Amino acid sequence: MERIGILGAGTWGVALARMLCIKGHDVTVWSALPEEIESLSKTRQHPNLPSSNIPDDIVFTSDIEEAVKGMRIVVFAVPSVFIRSTSRTAAPYIEKGQILVNVSKGIEEGTFKSMTEIMGEEITTPGIYLVALSGPTHAEEVSRDMPTTIIAACEDQGVAGIVADAFRGENMKVYTDTDVKGIELCGALKNVIALAAGISAGMGYGDNARAALIARGMAEIASLGVKMGCSSSSFWGLAGIGDLIVTATSVHSRNNKCGYLMGQGMSCEDATREVGMVVEGINALPAALSLAKKYDVKMPIIEAVDDIVKGRKTPSEVVRFLMDS
């Protein structure tokens, strides 16, 4: 069994910590918020995962050194906008040979870097390994031991296999891949399409419109990814179409819920506030649009979502445009 540190005590970090602890790993979870650590340590429950108790063996700490030093695997489970700052904070304690696993989904605005690229830029310890772990994985279901599949992507197939072995369990099946950039691009941009699907549902449209948005939205993402040098197969597998389907259809999806509220007439700001958690699709929009321009790829659905988010067009105006173009 492995010693595993998890940086981030949100729903995904805690769900993974619970799963890994039940499998027998030695798990420590860090948060930058002392009050969050105190609450989790005392109640052994996450407020957004009320159906799942947290095993007593999981250690919670606000000392990042405790969650990093001596760990075989360090999991970065903070929101994408905090990956750079968390990597910078963790860097002094990262040791040669450690496997750093990113489970956050996003692209950094301005630099267009993926999460593992940011980690590699901020953490310069020699001999470390970077892995992207992504797929159709709602924390709410993982925390309730429901069957789930995921992909561990690393340029070193052997390291991807180590991560797969660590995370694989009775209710978690893990595949491996080497297309790190493609897997991370899928995870970031599918959230934007999920916003579109939510907007459609909020307007009262049905399954036909949702299916069209899922299919054409993934076609947009795949077109961009191939131009960026990613493997086309990544977009039609678990991390691509699989993750998009679950994010665009599930009641657990914060992106889908945020879009639904906007489709009913709420502003982006009010909808985000109502969701109460980070809506990664909104964070990914600037990078998605900039990448589309850089690689000369037409992405009308993603552009339409941006028009709604920025208040330039109403959802009804966007629908007319997409149907006529």
N, C-alpha and C positions, 0 to 999 in steps of 0.2 A: 504494500500500500504506500501511497505517496503523501508527502507533506505539501499542502496546497494553501496558498494565500489568495484571498479574493479581495480586490480593491473596489469597494463600492457595496453599499448595503441597501440598494434599491430592491425591487421585487425580483429582478433577474439574478442579481448577485446572491440574494438570500435563497432563492429557489435552487440555484446551482449548489450553494453551500450545503443545503439540506440533503440534496441528492448525493453529493460526493461523500458526505459524512455517513449517510446510511450505508453506502457501499464499503465503508471502512477506512476512508482516508482521514488523515489528521488535518483539520480545516480551521483556518483563522480568517476572520472577516474584518476588514478595516473600513471605517468611515471617517470623513473629515469633520463630521458633526458629533461632538461628544454626547449631546442629548439623544441622538439616534442610537448610539452604542449603548447608552445607559438603559434606554427603553427596551431594546432587543435583548440585552442581557437579563433584564429583570422579568419581562413578560414572556420571553421565548416565543413571540409571535410578531409577524410583520403586519402593520395595520391594513395593508392592501392585499394580504394573503390570509384572511381570517380563518380559512378552513384548514390551515397547515400549522402544526406545532413545530418549533425549531428544536432539534436535538440538543440535549444538555452538553454534549461533547464539543459543540462548535464554540470556539473562542471568539469573542468580539473585542476589538481594540480600536482606540483612536491614535495609536502609535504605529505609523506606517512601517517603521523598521521591524517591528514585531511580526508584521504580516508579510514581510519580504525576505528577510535574512534567513537562510537555511532552508528555504522552500524549494522543492524540485520544480513546481509549476506555480507561476503567479498569474492570476486571472484579472484582467482589467475590465471591470463591469460598471464603470461610471458612464454617465451620458457623454455623447461624442464631444460636446463643447468643453468637457473637462479632461479629455484624454491627454492633451499636451501638458496641462498644469500638473496632473497626477503623475505623468511619466517623469516630469522634471523633479517632483518631490520624491519619487521612489528611486530615482537614478543612483543616488549615493549608496544605496543598500543592495542594488542588483549585483549578483555574483556570476562569475563565469560558469557557463554550462546550464544556467537556468532557462526554462522554457516560459516565454511570456505569451499569454493567450489573450487575444482581444475578442470580447463578445459584444462590444458596442457597435452600433450601425450608423455610419455617417461619413461625410466628406468635409474636410475643413474648408471653411469659406476663405477665399483669398489665395491660399496655397494649392487648393484642389488635392491635397494629400489624403490618402486613406489613413485609417487609424493605426495600422501596423507601421506605415511609413512615418507617421508622427512619433510613434514609440521608438522606432529605430533612430530617428533624428535626435531625440532628447536623451536616449539611453545609449551611451557609447561604450559600455562595458564589453570587452572582447569576448567572443565565444558564446554569445547568447543566441537563442532561437526565437523567431517570431511566428506565431500561428494565428490564423483567423478561424474562429468557431462561429458558424452561422447556419441558419436554416429556419424552418417553420416551427418556432418554439415559443409559445406563450408561457410566461412564468407561472401564470395561474394554473395551467395544466401540469407543468413539470412539478410544481410543488404538491400536486395531488397524486403523483405517481401514475399519470396517464401516459400511454405509449407515445413516444416522440422520436423523431429522427433529426440528425444534424450532420454537418460536414466540418471536419477539421482540415484546414488548408495550410500547407507549408511547402516551400520550395524543396525542403528535405523530407522526402516521403517517410523516412524512418522516424523523424521527430513527429510528424503528423500521426504516425502509428502509435507512438507513446501517449500522445494526448487522447487518441481514440480509445486506447486501452484504459486510461484513467477515467474517462467519462462514460464508457460503455457499461450498461447495466441491464437489469431485467426489463426496465421500462424506457431505456435510452439506447437507440441504435446509432452508431457513429460511422460515417463513411469518411474516406480520406481523398484529398485532391491536392494538386500543386498550383492551381490557378488562384493565387492569393488575391491579386488585384480584381479579378472577375467576381470572386465570391464576395469581396467587400463592396464592390460597386453595386451588386444586386441588393445587398442588405441595406445600403443607403438609399437608393433611388426607388425601391419598391414602396417605401413609406410615402413618397409623393403621390404615387398612383393610388395608394390606399386612401389618401385624402380625397382624391377625385371620386373614388367609389363611394365614400361616405357622403360627399356632397350630392351625388346622384340619388342616393337613398333618401337623404334628407329632403330632397325636392319631390319625393314621392315616386320616383322612377323604380322600375322593377329589375328582375334578374337579367333581362336582355341587355339593358344598358350596363349593368355591372359586369357582365361577361365580356362585353365589347371593350370596356375600359381596361379590364385585366389583360385581355389578349393584345390589344393595340398598345397598351402601356408597356407591356413587357417587350413588344417588338421595338418600341422606341429605345428602351434601355439596352436591348441587345445590339441595336445598330450602333449606339454610342460605344458600347463595350468592345465590339469587334474592331472599331476604328482605333481604340486605345490599346489594342494588342491582346485583349483577353480572349479566352477560348469561348467559342459560341455555345458549346455544350453547357457551360456554367449557367447560362441564362434560362435554360429549359430543364434544369434539374431542381433539386431540393432548395438550394440557396436562392434560386431565381424564381421560377414560376411557382414553386412550392411555397416559398415564404410569402410571395405576393398574394396568393390565394387566401392564406390564413389571415394575413393582415388586412386584406380588403373585404373580408366577410365576417370576421369574428366579433362578438360582443366584447371580447377582451382587448381589442385593438384600440389604443388611444388615438392613433392616426385616423382610423375609420370613424371613431366617435367625434373627433374634432371636426372632420369633414361633414359629418351628418348635421352637427349643430350649425355649421356655416351654410349648409344647404337649406336649413330651416330659417335662415335670415340673420343669424348671429354674425357679428364681426369676428375676424380672426382672433383678436385680443380677448374678446369675451369668451369665445369658444375654448381657447387655450386655458383660460382661467377656470372655466367650468370643468375641464378634463382634470386639472389639478396635478398633472405630471408632465414631464418633458414630451413634446410632440416632435419627434425627430424629423418628420417629413418637412416641417416648416424650416427647420435648421438646414436641411439639405438643399432647399430650393436654390439659393444663390449659386452654390457650386454646380448644381445640375445645369442651370442655364448658362453659366460661364463655360462649362465643358462642352455643351452643345454648340456654342458659338466657336470655341477654339477648334473643334474637330468637324465643324460644318455639318452637323446632324440636325435634321428637323425633328423637334419634339413638341408637337402641338398640344398634347394633353398636359405635359408638364408646364408649358407656357400658359395654358388656360388656368391651371391651378394657381400659378403665380399672379395672374390678373385678378383672381378672386381674393386671394390672400392680401394683396396690396390695395384692394378696393377700387381697382381701375374698371372692372366690369362686374356685373351681377352674375350669379349662376345661370340665370335664364339667358342672358346675352351670350355667355360662353357656350351654352348648349346649342344655340342657333348657329353660332360660328362653326363649331365642330361638325354639326350635321350638314352644313352647306359647303364646307371646304373639302 
